[in-house]
Amino acid sequence: MKARVAAFRPLILIFAGFVLVQAVSAAVLFALKLGLGPASIESFYRGSATAMTRPRSLTGLLEVAVPHLLAVPLTLFIVIHLVGWAGLVAREALQVLARLSFGLALVGLVAGLGVRYLWPWLSVVKLLAFAGLELTLLAWVLLLVHAFWRREPQPVDTPG
Amino acid sequence: MRFLISPTREALSRSRPPVQLFLGFGAVLLLALVGQRGVEGELTASGVFERYLGSGDPSEVMPVAALVESLHVSAFVYGFLWLMLGSLLVVSPVRERLRAGLTFGGAAACAFDLASPWLVVGLHGAPLLRVASFGLALGFLAVSVVVLGRTYGREPA
């Protein structure tokens, strides 16, 4: 088992690199498009008379949401799978971090629709959920990098 | 995933048909990527220059948001492709040097392809970098697909 994890270590490091690029580029895109404050996020979704922008259409929102509803959980699933397989953290801690990551991802995706169609104050939730997801992604990447450098991994789980 | 963790001969042989189908889709994806780059004019130096730098006027340079968006999507595609292809290479009967060359060379080529639009914009020229980076990334991916198609699930020669 240890030998098998060792064979996959370089791939784990490569994948961590690509996930880091995804997370950093997502943060930059968020800052460029939505801004870093609740007011600018609200303006992005609901439009602004001063900035002369229209509210986001449902088509536009779904065009962004649908691919992310596949890509974000898939990325989290693989990352969690690899960290669990490498046996880097205790099962309970793995579950807590996994639930937190998936929860933040879902809240972040849904909050955008909420800002547009329900309550503007959900922009705060959107911002916090995105920041939280970015932090958990960073934690997963660091764990993957640790998996590469660690000499004797002790598998906790071997998901099929 | 079980066949990657416990790669017995029987498990690998049994998983060969679905892996072959996956590799078939991989080949279609590569063709689609070539088509996409072609439609966007990114297979020639002049097309790359026009796409990223317009006529050369600073006002026509591709916006940062568009560059980041492209980086974001491509990192997802390349990341998953190399994780899958690299994992299959680990359990395939290929020489260690070939496996390492494809895995590290391919990942480096894809990283170069992620960086090349920024290099073209940053250098305000050198569009051939973008053409070359895609050629390299595509080459490594295509060779990996072919090598896996021929070796995965088979007895070592």
Interface residues (C-beta under 8 A of the other chain):
Chain A: M1 R4 A7 F8 P10 L11 I14 F15 G17 F18 V19 V21 Q22 S25 A26 V28 L29 L32 K33 A71 L74 T75 I78 H81 W85 T158 P159 G160
Chain B: M1 R2 L4 I5 S6 P7 V64 A65 V68 E69 L71 H72 A75 F76 Y78 G79 F80 W82 L83 G86 S87 V90 A100 T103 F104 A107 C110 A111 L114
